[in-house]
């Protein structure tokens, strides 16, 4: 009995949700069609839209270039730091070897 009541309530909730979703889809489709119709007619709205898309495309290209350049600079800095670290490590080992040798000679 409780199960069938629960199933009935769930069914009503699902139906209401589906109806709301359908209304939202119809509204969104209508807005999309209106925008398409406005742009298809040409005029200032279409020109402004095309100009804005061109500006956004140019800005996106500039952002991609900036990110690429920053990545290259980071890679170059990391490489230089690795080389410097390796050189410092080699120098420290040489100093340590000389010190060990000198210590052995002094005794």
N, C-alpha and C positions, 0 to 999 in steps of 0.2 A: 504494500500500500504506500509506504513512505517512498520506496524506490520509484513507483510510478508517478508520484507527485513531483519528486525531484526531477525525473525525466521530463515531465511536462513543463516545469519551470525552465529547465535547461533549453528545451526546444523553443520556448517563447523568447528567451534571451538570445539564442542563436538567430532566430528569425528577425528580431529587432536589429541585431547587429548587422545582419546581411542587408536589411533594408537601408540602414544608415550608410553602410558602405556603398550601396548602389547609388544613393542620392549624392554622396560625395564624388563618386566616379563620374556621374552624369554632369555635375557642376564643373568638375575639373576639365572634362572633355569639352564642355560648352565654352569655357574660358579659353582653352587652347585653340578651338576653332575660331573664336572671335579674334584672337591675336593673329592667327594665320590669315584671316580675311582682311584684317586691318593692314597687315604688311603686304599682302598680295595686291592691295589697291594702290600701293606706292605712296607717294606723298612724303611729308616731313617725318612721319613716324617711321616709315621704312628706312629713310635716309639716316635718321638718327640712330636707329637700331644697327644698321650696317656700319656706321661710323664707330659706334661703341664696340661692336664686335672686333673691328680692326684695331682699335686702341687696346682692347683686352688681349688680343693676339700678340701685339707688339710688346705689351707689358709682360706677358707670359714668356716670350722669347728672351727678353732682357733678364728676367728672373732666372731662367734656366742657365743663361750664360754666366750670371753672377754666382750661382751655385756651383757650376762647373769650375770656374776660376778659383773659388774658395777651396774646393776639394783638391785642386791641383796644388795650390799654395800649401795646404795642410800636408799633402803627401810629400812635397818638397822639404818642408820643415822637419817632418818626421824622419825623412831619409838623412838629412843633414845632422840631426840629433843622433841618429843611430851611428853614423860615421864618426862623429865626435866622441861618442861614448866608447866605441871600439878603440879609437886611438888613445883615449885616456886610460882605458883598461890595459892596453898593451904597454903604455908608458909606466903604469903602476906596477905591472908585473916585472918589467925590466928593472925598475928601481928596487923592487923587493929582491930580485935575484942578485943585483949588485950588492945590496946590503947584506944578504946571506953570505955571499962570497967574502965580503970584507970582514964579516964577523968570524968566519972560519979562519981567515988569514991571521987575524989579530990574536988568536989563541995559539 
